[in-house]
Structure formats: structure tokens, C-alpha cells
Amino acid sequence: MNDSSAYVPPKVWKWEKESGGHFASINRPIAGPTHDKELPIGKHPLQLYSLATPNGVKVTVMLEELLARGIAGAEYDAWLIDIGEGDQFGSGFVEANPNSKIPALTDHSTETPTRVFESGAILLYLAEKFDAFLPSDHSRRTECLSWLFWQMGSAPYLGGGFGHFYAYAPSHIEYCINRFAMEVKRQLDVLDRHLADNQFMCGDEYTIADMAIWPWYGALILNRVYEAAEFLDAGSYKHVGRWTQEIEGRDTVQRGRMVNKMRGPLEEQLRERHDAGDFDTMTQDKLEAAE
Ligand SMILES: N[C@@H](CCC(=O)N[C@@H](CS)C(=O)NCC(=O)O)C(=O)O
């Protein structure tokens, strides 16, 4: 760049001030806990510590799908981790996920508790544990995992790249928005071309690849993230739109979206989930009415 007013990086970067963007107060250049706080443990083998962001929703949808299939071992307690309040930096959470990001899962049904972090790893762990939503045929399984890992590698360009500069940065920087809008539109086109010939990401089978991709790219189509559907002309990706609506119509998906939700209509917020009946009795509207 030859703009003389442009920022010139120092020889060694130092953490001197917050960046000023949304979430600036929780961003730090160091890992590890900031305070002591044990994680609660409920009555079920699976303990989920999360928040209903797209990464969190992947896992709650998977758990609700497993339960809807009659897999009782997938019963779970879902505890709320408020990342705006820094819960992800509590000592117990850092033990569950050294990367300090939701979602984190601990399975207490194993000889010693098994921790799983990274949403893609959690989906794969649950799919393997319960032999569900992952094709058993090797080549179909490989296709499914290719799309699962595609999502894990691609969504940071959508969230940390496009979403950050379009919706959260303190000012709109044309270069950054152009760069990441271009990439996100390319990703949507990848999905659109694939979904033109496939009902789901892996042919006619709904799998963990759909569960990973839908909460991000479906949310973009439905204008639930970054209010960017118009800007990205999301409606033009017809096959992604058809697939988005088909998955949106699943009851399991609607339940999964409610778990650990802290925003939106109170009747859609089930901030903690400990029992299937909680959807009827413990939503935030009912809790507040009972106060
Ligand atoms: N690659 C991770 C990303 C998880 C992630 O970025 N989680 C965000 C919320 S969507 C978070 O916990 N942010 C808190 C922070 O960065 O301090 C995964 O898929 O699990």
C-alpha cells in the first residue's frame, strides 16, 4: 500500500488498547483462565457448555436429532456460557476447552470423563458414539467428512472475516468488506452448485455435514446473521435457499435453536436445558412470568 497516512506496523506488536469493535472487551492475545470457576455438572452423562451462536447450535441440533431418533443415551444437560461476560475464561471452562470458545462437551459415560471441543469434533464424536448421521460406507463417509471440514475451514471467513468487517468493526473499511464479501459469495456458490444436484450435503442423507453448514450459511440466507442477506444477494442462491428451508422445517432444528439462547423472543429462549420437558415449561417467558 502506498497511502502515506496508512498504519505502519511497529517492529513488535503490543497489546496496548482494545480494538474498539464489537466484542473488543473479550478479545485478548493470551490464552488461559482469568478467574476460578468450576463448571456445574447435571444428571446426564453428556454435559454441554454453550451458547446459541451458529457454532453452538450445531451441537444442540445434533443432540435433539439423536433424541428424536430414540437414542436415550444422548440426553444432555446444556449449561449457558455467556461469552459477553467472559464465562469462557473461567478455570473449569478452560479445562473443558483450552481454546476458551463455546461449544464444549464433556462425556461422563466413559471410564474417565472425555472432553471434546471444536464443534466439528463434537459432531463427529457424537456421530461415532451413537452410530448416527454419518454414513457407514467409506466413500460416503469421506464425502460427509470433507464437507464437515469444509465448513470448519470456511466459516471463519464468513464470521471472523465478512461478519466482523461488515457488522462489528468500528468503521466500514471497503478493502476488507470487498475481500470477504467476495469470498463468502464464492462459498455460497460452491454450496449452490453442489445442492443443485444433491438434496443434502451428502446426497439424500441428512448428516452432520448439514448440521455444521446450516447454522452459518442457512442463517445468512434467512438474514439471521449480520443483516447481510440483501447485501450478498442471498436470495439468488436458489438451491441453498431450498436446502435452508427444508432443514428449517425440522422440529429438531427448531428445538436445537432454542437451547442456550439468550436473545430474541422470550418464548424461544431455553437458556439451560436439563430435560426434554424443559421446552414446555422452562422457556424464559414462563420463568419470568413465574417470578
Ligand atoms: N472453531 C470453533 C469456533 C468456536 C467459536 O468461535 N466460538 C465463539 C462463539 S461462536 C466463542 O466462544 N467466542 C468467545 C471468544 O472468542 O472469546 C468451533 O467451531 O467450535
The ligand as a Tripos MOL2 file, in Angstrom:
@<TRIPOS>MOLECULE
LIG
   20    19     1     0     0
SMALL
NO_CHARGES

@<TRIPOS>ATOM
      1 N1        -13.7910  -23.3620   15.6730 N.3       1 LIG1
      2 C1        -14.5810  -23.2090   16.8680 C.3       1 LIG1
      3 C2        -15.0810  -21.7980   16.9480 C.3       1 LIG1
      4 C3        -15.8880  -21.5600   18.1960 C.3       1 LIG1
      5 C4        -16.1650  -20.0850   18.3870 C.2       1 LIG1
      6 O1        -15.6140  -19.2270   17.6630 O.2       1 LIG1
      7 N2        -16.9780  -19.7700   19.3990 N.am      1 LIG1
      8 C5        -17.2840  -18.3920   19.6930 C.3       1 LIG1
      9 C6        -18.7860  -18.1540   19.6790 C.3       1 LIG1
     10 S1        -19.4610  -18.6040   18.1090 S.3       1 LIG1
     11 C7        -16.7830  -18.0440   21.0880 C.2       1 LIG1
     12 O2        -16.9080  -18.8340   22.0070 O.2       1 LIG1
     13 N3        -16.2140  -16.8460   21.2540 N.am      1 LIG1
     14 C8        -15.7650  -16.3880   22.5210 C.3       1 LIG1
     15 C9        -14.4000  -15.7500   22.4510 C.2       1 LIG1
     16 O3        -13.8390  -15.6720   21.3550 O.co2     1 LIG1
     17 O4        -13.9020  -15.3570   23.4990 O.co2     1 LIG1
     18 C10       -15.7290  -24.2260   16.8340 C.2       1 LIG1
     19 O5        -16.2690  -24.4480   15.7520 O.co2     1 LIG1
     20 O6        -16.0970  -24.7590   17.9000 O.co2     1 LIG1
@<TRIPOS>BOND
     1     1     2 1
     2     2     3 1
     3     2    18 1
     4     3     4 1
     5     4     5 1
     6     5     6 2
     7     5     7 1
     8     7     8 1
     9     8     9 1
    10     8    11 1
    11     9    10 1
    12    11    12 2
    13    11    13 1
    14    13    14 1
    15    14    15 1
    16    15    16 2
    17    15    17 1
    18    18    19 2
    19    18    20 1
@<TRIPOS>SUBSTRUCTURE
     1 LIG1         1 GROUP 0 **** ****
